[in-house]
Amino acid sequence: MIRFFRAHKRVSVITSSWVLFCAFVLIPNWREGPFYFLFFSGIFVMLIASQLFWIGRVVGLGERLIPGKPRRAWLTAIASVVCLSFFAYYIGPYISPWEIPRGDSTHLTLRHVLFEAPFWWWFVGSMVGFGLVIVLWTVDRAGRAAAWLYRKARKATPGRAATPIPRAIALDPPSAARRRFLEQAGVAVSAVPFVAAAYGLLYGRLDVEVTRPRIGLGRLPKAFEGFRIAQLSDFHISPFMTADEIRRCVTIADGLKADLVVLTGDYVADDPAAQGEVVQALAGLRAPCGVFGCLGNHEIYTETEDSITRLFAAEGIRILRQERAAIQSRREMLNLIGVDYQQARFSRDHDGHLVDRYLEGSEKLVMPDMVNILLSHNPNTFDRAAQLGIDLTLAGHTHGGTLSLGFVHRGLSLARVETPYVSGWYEKLGGQLYVNRGIGTTGPPIRLGARPEITLLELART
């Protein structure tokens, strides 16, 4: 099924590409550790192998469908140039030593529709599809190996060597017809991710879900029984999550009539110039007890932590940065705490403010005689928050994994590599956590099994 692995030229392409990738990207970042090196080496090798596989399939299809039977070399060259052009167009601005204008970063333009959307559709579909091909090939080989061992064992048993097996199917060596059937079935199954990727690109990333968890807190004051908190997170304003789409989410959130609105970080994607537009889009949020937020890792990347905090303040939205605020209802109060994104040293998190221990220096913000609610973009702070007696932590960051098999188990997600807290509600002794799946996307503008989310939490006494 994947005979190209044994083809000398293609193995040489994979090996040469991997060496260049290590030399220019991975080795200069060796300080990130061996996990970083091995993980991204594996992803890159998988990427190159998948492109070789699918280019071969496209060329084979072209030979059957195009009249005149053009030479395979020409079809291969054309398919390779198209594939390389898409990758160079999208990745070029990130690796080029020169400043390359990236165009409008907050509106969906024809350029994004014709180039970036097809790139991500192909990237996700080809990688996942190739993964399925490998799985099917492995299962087929394992089945044939098991059949071979079984026959060997039968022959080694006295008196059984010549005994025929009723209705036996010859598995090794396989017939040419069976090989063709398995190969065609494998390619057909592996094409499913292309359909799924198209769905996630065109519909899934915009299919916002309102979730309504009920959170029981033992120390909750009576005045806060039924208190409702709307949580929005991970907007990542971009051509695939425009200001208009964010305003649509704001309208949905305002329609929930929450008592308090909280924002848990990552307002921009990778363009600091977009901060003003995302703030204006979120300025329409309203709640009787106010709108509060914290910052995420993308505010660190874009160096917008201070500037976006000021922009939000001008719109009446308070970003809590190692700060607390009292939320009052009928003379009773909750303690709302907000912290910047943090990265524990030697962890696998994204870059952040380095700390030896999560919530380092935030102990003084916790009020022992009150219910404490923490806004922290990074869900990995939850363990420490529970130790400090913080009753409820609200986080984001994971996007639910973006590509997830959450309908089977929420742990079957890309985010599981980084955190055990992928999405939804978690509880441990001392506290509770809710991880919001976010509104926008980073990387592929595709969502599968992890719908964008607006959360309406209702607090209850237990």
N, C-alpha and C positions, 0 to 999 in steps of 0.2 A: 504493500500500500504506500509505503513511503520509501521507495527504492532509491530515491535521490540521496539518502543518507550514505549509500554505498558508492555513489558516483564521486570520483576523485575531484573533479573540477568544483562541484558544489561544496564538498567538504572544505576545499581550499578557500572558497569564498567566505564560508562561515568562520573558518579559523583566522583568516586575514582581517576580517571585519572585527572580530573579537579582540585581536591584538591591538588594532588601532583604537578601538573604544577604550580599552584598558589604559593605553598610553596617554590619551588625551583627556579622558573623563574620570575614570575610576582611580587610577594610581595617584593623581594629584589630590584626590579626596580620601586617601587611605586613612586619614585621621578619624574618619567616620566609623572605622572598625571593620573586622572581617565579615560581619553579617551584611553590611552595606555592599562590600565588594562582591560577595557570592550571590546575593539576591539580584543585584542589578546586572551582574555578568549573565546569570541565568535568564533574566528577562530579555537581555539584548540578543543572546544566542537564539532564544526562542523566536524573537522578532525576525531575525535574518532567515532562519530556517523556514518560518511560516511564509515569508515573502517568496522564497524560492519554490516552495511547494505550490502556492496558489498561482504564481506566474506560470508554472508548468501546466496547471489545470486550465488556466485561461487560454494558453497557447493551444493546448489540445482541443479545447472547445472551438477555438477559431479555425483550426484545421478542418474540423468537421462541418462547420457552418458557412465559412466564407467560400464563395465560388472560385474556381481557378486553382485551388490548393496552393496558396503561396508557400514559399519555403519557410520551414520552421524557424530558421535562424532570424529571418526578418520579423516574424511574429514575436519571437522572444525578445529581440532588440526593442521593438516598439513597446511591448508590455513592460519591460524593464525601465525604459526611459520614463514612461508615464508614472510608474510607481516611485522611482527615485525623485521625479520632479515634485510630486505631492509631498514627500517627506522633506525634501530640501526647502520647499516653500514654507512649510510650517516650522521646522526645527531650525532653519537657517538663522533667524533673528536671535535665537537663544545661544547659539554657539559661535556666531560670527564675531571676530575681534573688532569689527566696525559697527557703528550705530546704524541699524537698518530701521527706517520708519515702519511701524506696524499698523498705521491707519487708525480709524475710529475704533475705540475699545468699548463703547457703551451702546452702540446701535447695530442692529443686524443689517448689513449691507449686502449687495450682490456679490462682492468678493468673498464674504464669509459663506454665503450660500453655495457658491460655485467651487470653492477651494477647501475651506476649513471643515465644513460639514461633511463632504465626501471623504476627506482625509480621516476624520475620526470614525466615521461609519466603517471604512475599510480597515482601520487600525484595530478596532474592537472586534469586528467580525472575523478578520483573518486570524488574529491571535487566538480567540476562543475556539474558532472552528478548527484550527490546527491542533489545539489541545485535545479536542474531541477525536481527531484522527489518530493521535498518539494513543489515547485511551483505547479506542477500538482495535488498533493494531496490537497493543499489548494484550488485550483480552483474547484476541484471535490466536496470538502466538502462545499464550499460556494454555489455551484449550488444546492446541495441537501438541504442545509438549506433554500435557497430561495424558492425551490419547496415546502418544508414543511410549511413555513410561508404563501405561497400563498394558499395552501389547507386549512390551518387553517382559513385564512381570508374569503375564500369562504364559509366554513361551518358556520362561524359566521354571514354571511349575510342572512337575512330572505328570504326563498324561493329559495335559491341557493344551499343549502347543498346537495341535492340529484341530482342536475343537472349534467349530465355526460359531460365531456370535450371531444369534437371530436378528435379522433386520439391522445389521451393523452398517454404519456409514463410514466410508473411507475418508479419514481426515488428513492423512499424511502418506504419500504426498497429495495435495489437493488437486482437483481437476482444474483445467483452464477455465471452464465455465464457472466453477465455484469461486476461483480467484477473481474473475471479472465481477461476479455478483457482489462479493464482499467489498471489493474496491468501490464499485458504484454505490453500494449502500452506505459505505463510510463517507464518501464525498457528499451524498445527499443529506445525511445526518449532520455532517459538519457545516453544511450551508445554512442550517437553522439559525446559528448566531448572527448571520448577516440580516435575516428578517427581524430577529429580536433587536439588533442594534438600530435598525431603521425605526422600529417602534419606539425605542427608548429615546432616540434623537428627535423624532417628530412629535411625539405625544408624551412619553413617560416623564421627561424632564419638566413638563408644565402641568402635570396632573397632581395638583396640590391636594393633600389630605389634611383634614382637621381631626386631630386626635383629642380625646377628652378623658385623660386619666384622672382618677380620684385618688388623692394622696392623703393617707391618714397620718396625723401627727399627734403623738400623745400629749405634748405640752401646748398644743394650740389654744390660745385664748378663745373664750366663747364668742367674742365679738368677731372673730375671723372664721367662724363656722360657715362653710359655703363660699369663702373668699376665692375669687377666680383670677388666675394669672395666665396671660397670653404670652407664650414664648415663641420668638422667631430667631433664626440663626443662619449663619453661613450664606449670605446673600450673593457675594462674589459677582458684583455688577460686571457685565461683560456683554459682548454681542449676542450671547445666547441666554443672558438673563438681563434684559434691558430695564431701564428705569420704569417703563410702562408696566412691565411684568411685576416689578417690585411694588408698584402702586396698586396693582390688582391684589397682591397679597396683603397690602396695608388695608385695603377696603374690606377684605375678608376678615382680617383681624379686628378692625373697628366694629364690624357687624356682630362680633361675639360678645360685645359689651362686657369686657373683662374689667376687673377692678384695678388691675396693675398690668402693665406691659413690660416685658424684659427682652433685651436683645443680647445674644451671647456670642458676638464677635464675627470676624471675617466679613467685613462690609465690602471690601475691594477684592480684586483678584490679583493682578500684577501691574496695574497702571495707577500710579499715585494721582494722576490728573483726574481720575474718575471719582475721587472722594466727595467732591462737592455735589455731584449729581446723585450719588446714592444717599447722601444726607438729605437732600431735598425730597427725594422719593419717600424717605421714611419720616419726614417731618409731619406727615398727616396722621400719624399714630396718636390716639387719644385714650386716656384712662383717668378715672377720678383720682387715683393715688399716684399718677404720674407714669412716665416712661423712663426706664433706667437700662443701662447696658454695661458690658465689659468689652475688652478688646481681644482680638484673635491673633494667630500667627501671621496672617497676611498683612496685618497692619505693621508688623515688625519688618517683613520682607520689603514692603513698599515705603518704609520709614515715614509712616503717616500717623503714628500714635498720638503725638501732640496736636498736630494740625486737625485731625478728624475729631478729636475730643473737643477742640474749640468750636468747630463747625456745628457739632451736635448741641453744644451748650447754647449757641446762638439760636437754636430752634427749640429750646426748652427740654432737650433730652440730656439727661445726666449720665455720663460715662463714669463708672466707679473704678478707680485705679488704686488698688490697695486702700480702699475707703469703705465706709459703711454709711447707710442711710436708714433712718427710722421710718417705717410705714405704719401709719396710725389709722385705727378704726374704732370709733366710740371709746376713746380714752385708753384703748389697749394698743400695743405696738409689736411689730415684728422687726427683726434686725436684718437688713438686706446688705450683703457684703459683695463687693466686686473686686476681682484681681485681673491683672494682665496675664497673657499667656506665659506659661512657665515650662521650662524643659529641665528635667533632672539630669545631672551629669551622667554620661555613659548610658543614657536611655536611648530608645529607638524613636523618640518623638522627633517632630520637625524642629528646626532651629527656634530658639526662644530665649527668654531671659534665664540664664543658667542658675540653677539652685542646687544645693546639696540635698535638699529635701523639699518636696512640694509644700506650698503655702508657707514657705520660710518667711518669717517676719510678719505673718498675718494673724498670729495667735492673739495678738492684742485686740483684733477687730471682733472677736467672738464675745458675745454677751451671755454669760452662763445662766442668767435668770430670764432669758427671752428665747423664743424660737428664732433660730438663725437660718437664713437662706443664702446660699452662696451662688454667685454667677461666675462661672469659670469656663472659659472656652474649652479647655483641655479636660476630658473626663477622667484622665489618669490622676487628677488631684483628689478623687473621691475617697480613696483609702485614708489619706491623711485628714481629709475633712471629717470623716466619721470619727477618727481618733480625737479630733479637737472638739467633738460634740456639736458639729454643724448638722442640723436636722435634715436639711434638704439641699442638695446640690443640683443646679441646672447647668447643663453643658451642651456642646455641639461638636463641631470639628470633624466628625466621622463621616457625615453624609449618609449614614447607614451602610457605608461601604460602596455607595454608588451602583456597583454591580454586585448583586447579592442574591443568594438563595434563601432569603429570609422566610419564605413561605414553607420551607422545610425546617430550618432552624436559624435563628438570627445570628448565630455564630459563624455560619457559612457565608462569610463576607470578606472582601479585601481588607476592610478595616481591622479584622481580627489579628492581622500581623502586628499592628501597632498598639492595640488596646483590647482588654477583655470586655470593655463596655462599648458595645457597637451601636446600639439604639434602644430606646424605650426605657422601661423602669427597672431599677435594681435596688436591692436592699441588703444591708449588712448591719451587724450590731453597731449601734451608734448613729446611723443615718440612712438616708435614701438618696437615690440619684435618678434623674431623668435626662436622657441623651436625645436631643432633638436632631432629626435627620437633615435639617436645613432646607433652604429654599433653592440655592443655586448649585453650580457644579464647578469643580476644578479639573483640569485635564480634559478627558472626554466629556462633551456636553450631552451625556447619555445617562439615563437612569433606568435600571432594570432591577425590579424586586426591592427598590428602596425609594418609594415615592417622596417628593418634596413634602415637607410637613410644617404645619402651624399647630402648636400645642395649646390647648386650653386646660390648664390644671385646676382642679377644684380641691381646695383644702378642707379636710374634715377632722373632727376630733375623734380620737380612739381611746 
